[in-house]
Amino acid sequence: MGFVEFIKPDGTKVTVANDEIIVDVINFKDCCELCNDPRMIHEGELVKCIGCGCVNHIDYGWQK
C-alpha cells in the first residue's frame, strides 16, 4: 500500500506503514552539532536535524 510520515515540531516522527505505526523520538539533550536545534530524527542508521538537515551523531560501532 504505502506509508505516511508525520514530523512534529518537538522532533517526534510518526510513520504509519500498512498495519504498523512506528514512533521515533530522540532525547532533547541531543542537539544538532551545526545549528544546536534539538529536533533530531532517525533516517535509517543516521540521525538528522529537521531544522537544517545536517546529518549528526554517526555511530561507527567502535566509538564509546
C-alpha positions as CSV (number, residue, x, y, z in Angstrom):
1,M,0.0,0.0,0.0
2,G,2.3,2.8,1.2
3,F,3.3,4.9,4.2
4,V,2.9,8.4,5.7
5,E,5.3,10.2,7.9
6,F,4.4,13.0,10.4
7,I,7.2,15.1,11.9
8,K,6.1,17.3,14.9
9,P,7.9,20.4,15.9
10,D,9.2,18.7,19.0
11,G,11.2,16.2,17.0
12,T,8.8,13.3,17.2
13,K,8.4,11.3,13.9
14,V,5.5,9.0,13.5
15,T,5.5,6.6,10.5
16,V,2.3,4.8,9.5
17,A,3.0,1.9,7.1
18,N,0.4,-0.6,6.2
19,D,-0.6,-2.2,9.6
20,E,2.4,-0.7,11.5
21,I,2.9,2.5,13.5
22,I,6.5,3.5,14.3
23,V,7.2,6.4,16.7
24,D,10.8,7.7,16.7
25,V,11.8,10.1,19.4
26,I,15.3,11.4,20.1
27,N,16.2,12.9,23.5
28,F,16.1,16.7,23.7
29,K,19.6,16.8,25.2
30,D,21.0,15.6,21.9
31,C,21.1,18.8,19.8
32,C,22.3,19.4,16.2
33,E,26.1,19.8,16.0
34,L,25.6,22.6,13.4
35,C,22.6,24.7,14.5
36,N,22.0,23.4,18.1
37,D,18.4,22.6,17.3
38,P,17.1,19.7,19.5
39,R,14.6,18.4,16.8
40,M,16.5,15.3,15.6
41,I,15.1,12.3,13.8
42,H,16.4,8.9,12.7
43,E,16.9,8.5,9.0
44,G,17.8,4.8,8.7
45,E,21.1,4.4,10.7
46,L,21.8,8.2,10.8
47,V,20.4,11.0,13.0
48,K,19.3,14.0,11.1
49,C,18.3,17.5,12.1
50,I,14.9,18.6,10.9
51,G,15.9,22.3,11.3
52,C,18.8,22.5,9.0
53,G,19.0,18.9,7.5
54,C,22.5,18.2,8.8
55,V,23.4,14.6,9.5
56,N,24.7,14.2,13.1
57,H,26.0,11.6,15.5
58,I,27.3,8.9,13.1
59,D,27.8,5.8,15.2
60,Y,30.6,3.7,13.6
61,G,30.1,1.0,16.3
62,W,33.6,1.2,17.7
63,Q,33.3,4.6,19.4
64,K,32.2,4.8,23.0
